[in-house]
Amino acid sequence: MTTKGPSRKQIIIPISSNNVSSFMKNSSLHVANINRLLRNAKTDILVNYICSDNMGITIVTNKVPQQSDMTIIDHYVKNSNDINSLQVEDSHLPKLKSYLKIIGIPFYPHINSQEKLNTTDIESTLKQNHIFDNISLASKPRIIKVSPKLDMAIVWIDIWHVQSGHNTKMLINRCFNVGNYIATIQGANMNPGIPQCKNCWK
């Protein structure tokens, strides 16, 4: 399933979670500094405010920004003393959001361990696999156990993609290795942030 993304009067900059906290401590100062740079560049774009989530920061503007505006903001954020520039990705405007699920992954991926599959495991796996190149997650992956009796997981991922839905079409029905297992990507409906099935809590 695909849904419309948020307003395009936003610039999304993926940043690691520890850097987000550091950057947001001085958010009002960053707004003032970025607006000064934009005025110096004689653009009519201004930043209204900056917000954050666990994927990075979102800079909300008064109008839809141009690439030149985003370049100015990118340069400022990456050179900020509050963050590690190596952990900052290039900015992008909001896109459409698609919902996918990955099946065929064990819920307890580590041999002789009851340690559950977690979002860090999934994010690391996606980064290491070429089929996810140029794919941006719209939120943290969500993991549920298939059933109390089966030690397999379903991983829900939300991704941003272009208007044509190319990113989604490219991923659906693709397979990739997770350790000794073969995982498969399928299309999914919009899924809730917290599973409601009582089996998922066990």
Beta strands, then each sheet from edge to edge (+ up, - down):
strand 1: 2-3
strand 2: 10-14
strand 3: 47-53
strand 4: 56-61
strand 5: 96-106
strand 6: 136-137
strand 7: 142-145
strand 8: 152-161
strand 9: 175-178
strand 10: 181-187
sheet 1: 1+ 5- 8+ 6-
sheet 2: 1+ 5- 10+ 9-
sheet 3: 1+ 5- 8+ 7-
sheet 4: 2+ 4- 3+
end
